[in-house]
């Protein structure tokens, strides 16, 4: 009988304290809900990695493209090149260095 009375007193105590606990919890939660989340301003890890990869590829590609143009010029001076190679090299360099703009354009076409 004593355990049952203890349970009733505990329940009454919890009910009496519940409104004040809710008010305190609500008072603490409202500023957190209304404040902007600093994490929302950060970019995703995928975009960070993709940007780093793009920067690294462009850093490697710049001297390679310069050497390619020099080799194509030397081959053109020696009259040992077809125009198809020149057109392919120009198109490849334009695609490689214009990739961010091309991706933005394609994403704009599909509304992404």
SULRAWO-V678553 format. One line per field, one symbol per residue. ss: DSSP state (H for helix, E for strand, C for the rest). psi: psi as a letter, one per 20 degrees, with the letter a starting at -180 (. if undefined). A space follows every 50 residues. Layout:
ss = ???
psi = ???
This chain:
ss = CHHHHHHHHHHHHHHHHHHHHHHHHHHHHHHHHHCCCHHHHCCCHHHHHH HHHHHHHHHHHHHHHHHHHHHHHHHHHCCCCCHHHHHHHHHHHHHHHCHH HHHHHHHHHCCC
psi = hhgghhgghggggghhighhhgggghhhhghhhhqqphhhiqrqhghghg ggggggghhhhghghghghgghgghhhilkqqhhggggggggggggijgg hggggghhhjk.
